[in-house]
Amino acid sequence: MKMFLTLPLALLAASPALSQLPQAPGAAFANADTNGDGIITRAEFQASRGARFDKADRNHDGTISRDDFKRLARFRPDAADRLNALISEADANGDGRVTRDELAKAPMPLFDRADINHDGNVDKSELAAFEAKAGELRRQR
């Protein structure tokens, strides 16, 4: 959710996960600008996050859970830890799975942090500043 590397991590991105940002946080925004105007609206970001749900639901059970990323857990435990934190943040009922509805209602801290002026849009300059700040945080880890 970069969310695994573009994984749905960005999809699910939640506040405690900021310190666990994937390598390229801007990847979560890469395909979100659906109208190509260079500005990603909150609605575009939400729709993009939702569109990645099916890809993240690798076992096609209608939810995103650790079961969808068993191989990742085996070979990339650091990424699996980030995924687990992100799932926990979006999992409203605590069952270890994130449904489409839970994802739609989950906070979007990645977007909120990138939207520096809090106008509901992320433009290229805000995204560049966000990526620079995320890079600083990763180097400090």
C-alpha positions in Angstrom: 0.0 0.0 0.0 6.0 1.6 -2.2 3.1 0.4 -0.5 5.1 -2.3 -1.0 6.8 -0.9 -2.7 3.9 0.6 -4.4 1.9 -1.8 -2.8 -1.3 -1.1 -1.4 0.6 0.3 1.5 0.0 3.6 0.1 -3.4 2.3 -0.4 -3.8 1.9 3.3 -1.3 4.4 4.5 -2.0 5.5 8.0 -0.3 7.9 10.5 1.8 5.5 12.5 3.1 4.2 9.2 4.7 7.6 8.3 7.9 6.5 9.9 7.7 3.3 7.9 7.2 4.9 4.5 8.1 2.8 1.6 11.0 3.8 -0.6 9.0 6.0 -3.0 6.0 7.6 -1.3 5.2 9.5 -4.4 4.4 6.2 -6.1 1.1 6.2 -4.3 0.3 9.4 -6.3 1.7 8.3 -9.6 -1.5 7.1 -11.3 -3.9 9.1 -9.2 -4.0 12.2 -11.5 -6.7 10.7 -13.7 -7.5 13.9 -15.6 -3.8 14.7 -16.2 -4.0 18.3 -14.9 -0.9 17.9 -12.6 -3.1 18.2 -9.5 -4.2 15.2 -7.5 -7.5 15.9 -5.7 -8.5 14.1 -2.5 -11.2 12.3 -4.6 -8.7 11.2 -7.2 -6.4 9.8 -4.5 -9.3 8.0 -2.9 -10.4 6.5 -6.2 -6.8 5.4 -7.0 -6.4 3.8 -3.6 -9.7 1.9 -4.1 -8.7 0.9 -7.6 -5.7 -0.9 -6.3 -7.8 -3.0 -3.9 -8.3 -5.9 -6.4 -4.6 -6.1 -7.1 -3.8 -6.2 -3.4 -6.4 -8.9 -2.8 -4.2 -11.5 -4.2 -6.2 -14.5 -3.0 -9.5 -12.9 -4.2 -11.4 -13.3 -0.9 -12.7 -9.8 -1.0 -10.4 -8.5 1.7 -6.8 -7.4 2.1 -4.9 -9.3 4.8 -1.6 -10.8 5.7 -2.8 -13.9 3.8 -2.4 -12.0 0.6 1.3 -11.4 1.2 2.7 -14.7 2.5 5.6 -14.6 0.1 6.4 -11.0 1.0 6.5 -11.9 4.7 8.9 -14.7 4.0 11.3 -12.8 1.8 10.8 -9.2 2.9 10.0 -9.2 6.6 10.6 -5.4 6.7 8.0 -4.8 4.1 5.6 -7.3 5.7 6.0 -5.4 9.0 5.0 -2.1 7.3 2.1 -3.9 5.7 0.9 -5.3 9.0 1.0 -1.8 10.5 -1.0 -0.4 7.6 -3.6 -3.2 7.7 -4.1 -2.6 11.4 -4.7 1.1 10.9 -7.4 0.6 8.2 -9.0 -2.5 9.9 -11.9 -0.9 11.6 -13.4 -4.0 13.2 -10.1 -5.6 14.2 -10.5 -8.8 12.3 -7.1 -8.6 10.6 -8.7 -7.9 7.2 -9.5 -4.8 5.3 -12.7 -4.7 3.3 -13.4 -2.2 0.5 -15.7 -0.4 2.8 -13.1 -0.1 5.5 -10.6 1.1 3.0 -13.0 3.7 1.7 -13.6 5.0 5.2 -9.9 4.8 6.3 -8.0 7.9 6.9 -5.6 9.1 4.2 -2.6 10.4 6.2 -0.3 10.1 3.2 -2.5 12.5 1.2 -3.0 14.7 4.2 0.7 15.0 4.8 1.4 15.8 1.2 -1.4 18.4 1.0 0.8 21.0 2.7 -1.7 23.9 2.3 -4.7 21.7 3.2 -6.7 22.7 0.2 -7.7 19.2 -0.7 -5.3 19.0 -3.6 -1.7 17.9 -4.0 0.2 19.8 -6.7 3.7 19.0 -8.1 5.4 21.3 -5.7 3.7 19.8 -2.7 4.4 16.3 -3.8 8.1 17.2 -4.3 8.3 18.7 -0.8 6.6 15.7 0.6 9.0 13.3 -1.1 12.0 15.3 0.1 10.7 15.2 3.7 10.0 11.5 3.5 13.6 11.0 2.2 14.9 12.8 5.2 12.9 10.6 7.5 14.1 7.4 5.9 17.7 8.5 6.2 17.3 9.2 9.9 16.0 5.7 10.5 
